[in-house]
Amino acid sequence: MTTSVEANNAVDLDQPYLHMQNLVKEFDGVRAVDDVSLTIKKGEIFALLGSSGCGKSTLLRMLAGFEAPTSGSISLAGQDLVGVPPYERPINMMFQSYALFPHLSVWDNVAFGLRREGLPKEEIAARVTQMLELVQLKAYGKRKPHQLSGGQQQRVALARSLAKRPQLLLLDEPLGALDKKLREQTQLELVRIIEQVGVTCVMVTHDQQEAMSMASQIAVMSEGRIVQIGKPADVYETPNCRFVADFIGSINLFQGRLVVNEADHVEIASPECLHHVGHGISGSLGMPVSVGIRPEKIIISAAPPEKSPAHAPNAVQGEIVNLAYLGGHTVYHIRLATGMVLHAAAGNIARHAAQPLKTGDAVLASWSDDAMVVLTQ
Amino acid sequence: MRGIVTEKLGLHGRHLVIGVPYLWLLICLLLPFFLVLKISFADMEVGNPFGTLLSYADGALMLKLKLSNYLYLLEDDLYVLTYLSSIKYAAITTVGCLLIGYPFSYFMARAKPRFRPGLLMLVMLPFWTSFLLRIYAWKGILANNGLLNDLLMSLGLIQAPWHMMNTPFSLLIGMIYAYLPFMILPLYSNLVKMDVRLLEAAADLGATPWQTFWRITVPLSKSGIVAGSMLVFIPCIGEYVIPELLGGPQTLMIGHVLWDEFFSNNDWPTASAVTVVVILLILVPMGIFNKYQSQQQERKA
């Protein structure tokens, strides 16, 4: 392990490590990956996030060498990868549902790649032991894959893909085959191991929670293109378009027009209410925009109608038409006068509220002037 | 009424359904086998080809088992040598079918899905023509004045006809040709189900295509190889028609000996003894196959 960590430190961490330039992949004339350019830094855990068919898996398969790009270039640490067969790339992949060799024991699965390198026996034994220790499966070396639980198989797959000390680790839906509870535990465990080894990692997932908890950078993909790249918090809090806002988490979108455009604040009028946004945006007066508000940023209170102001900014009145108690928080569906249904989430701070909100209650929903994101496209 | 009967006998629809194939096996397989077994222990009697094992005379029930039919098989070299040669030709045929059939099945299984039915059709197509006719056709190809010799001579590759008919070569050509589909079909159905991601995983871990083939594809298709080999080897041992038409004096096989004993010598007891030994020869590899299969199934479960 020490060697790869040292190698990690020797390179300037801000240098582009994996570089994709204008990458295109066509299948029968249909573009699965459409002009993707990406730069990934060394030591990063980079997630490609998108729904199925968005091209993320094709992109990963091009990195592994299973698909040849129609055009464009891929380079890793300055070395051009296009045309290099998968078995000569310093890249290893953890496959979706693992692809462990069913006829080989756990030990032989992990040793498979090392044996192909022609390493001496003692070296192989030492490295396999080290890998199995890393994933805490040292006692399971003699078992066959089908004798292991899903979580254990996942760890064998990880050990196998790390055994050759790859320069780049690819994870294809790494936790997709695990049930929810195990998935949450494994996310952090996986990150711990990857960081301990210090390997640069590109993962593909359709699960935004998985991408947010594991990755240091996320690229959101749609229809073969990258829509937004950023840290998990950036992608969630400042999505750059309606697609990303809607794809990551849930969001309430108000359609409106820009009516006040100042450097330090803007106001947007929508049929529901006036939105007072506490920061400036680049746009012109009268342009149509969307205002997005995440459910958890909405404060709801039972409000007698006569007390609430008719047209206060950042506040709407409505009636609860539906509520879902989810343990940690409750999601309320509030129908507004315009017919729009607002989603709001409130943490269940008290075990039993004295006067819980219920379906049919009239409520006032409001939010602060920095809770909104203004989307122009 | 019917309900009472079925209840009393403990019969249910399920038992009846399972019973039908068992009844079929009993009448068409077990009964004839015991008849043959009985004859193999009997004396040759004129007018009573089945012989008598049990006789009752003077208040004594006599069971007479004549073992000399079996001892005779050991005494005469002919039988032992013929058994060995049958096993030899069956084994060579099996290996030949495997060498030709494996690449064939492999490329069929890796072909684009829309081409696969067509390729499978090509394998099955010969079955639409009479088996006998197809073997006869080989006679026309391999004969001294046959198609192959004509072609080779007109190309100037050989001066005199190459003698191929009625040799081990022509026999093996015919056997491999006839049994190839039985190797290809189980191999194909095994290979087509193989998870392609395993091959990708092997490539990803640094295995060249050749290494991937030997380390992953071949071990994982073991059950297909075993099934195909059994399907070829077992009927090959008892093959009669192909050696009769394409074989020669050097290629004596047990099917021919069996025919001679039954129909030329009319020696049913010896013929039956030969048959019983053939069945034993076939049962041993079958037993191995079954054991292997059940082990595989256990592993899957």
Interface residues (C-beta under 8 A of the other chain):
Chain A: A64 G65 F66 P85 P86 Y87 E88 I91 N92 M93 F95 Q96 A99 L100 F101 P102 H103 F112 G113 R116 E117 K144 H146 R160 S161 K164
Chain B: D195 R197 L198 E200 A201 A202 A203 D204 L205 G206 A207 T208 Q211 R215 I216 P219 L220 R299 K300
